[in-house]
Amino acid sequence: MTAPEDASDYQGLTFEQLVAELEQLTARMAAEDVGIEEAAELYEKAVLLHRLAAARLEQVQARIESLSGEDPGRPSKG
């Protein structure tokens, strides 16, 4: 069994790279030759990557909203 990974292992990755890693993990988990222990490790890593990608996306969205002058807590007009 390998050591659990943490967010610092992926700090330098872009959103697109995080999504690509997540896609590779998904493909690996779908393989028929994956044992239960490996599947659990892959799932844990996928959850971490998903959280990091979602956080990165939220950061970018907040940045765009601040540039456009929108209040993120208020529904947009239109």
N, C-alpha and C positions, 0 to 999 in steps of 0.2 A: 504494500500500500504506500502511496506517495504522501508527502506532507501536504496539508491543506494550503491553498494559496490565499493571499489576501489582496486587497485593493492596490497595494503598492506595487504588486507585480505587473499591473496594467496601467499605471499612471501616465506613461508616455504615449499611450495609444490614442488615436483619433476615434471619433464616433464610428466612422466607417470601418476601422480596423477592429473595434470591439464587436461590431455586428458580424464581420467576417469570421472572427474567432467563434462567435456564438453559432453561426451557421455550420462551421466545421464540427463543433461539438454535437450539434443536433444530428448531423449526418452520422457521426461516430456512434451516437446513442441508438440510432436506428439500425445499426449493423447487427446481424444475428449472432455474431461471435463475441458479443460483449457480455462479460460475466456480471453478476450482481454487484460485486464490490466496485468494479470499474464503472458500472452504470451509476452507482451512487456518487462516486467521485466526480464523474462527468456532470452529473446533475447539479452538484454543489457548485462546481465551476461555472456552469451555465447560469445559475441563479445570480452569482456574483457578477458575471459579465452583463447580465440583463440589468441589474441594479446600477452598475456603472454607466452603461449606455443611456439608461433612462435619466440619470442624474445629469449626464453631459448634455442631453437633449433639453432638459429643463433649463440648464444654465444658458444655453444658446437662445432658447425661446425668451427668457427673461432679458437677455441682452438686446435682442431684436425689439422687444416691447419697450424697453427703456429708450432705445434710439428713435422709435416711432412715436414716443410720447404717450403710449397707451398705459392705462392703469390695469395691471394684471388682475386685480380683484373686481374690476367692473366689466360687465359684458360690453363688447364692442357694438357700435351703432351700425345698423345696416343689415 
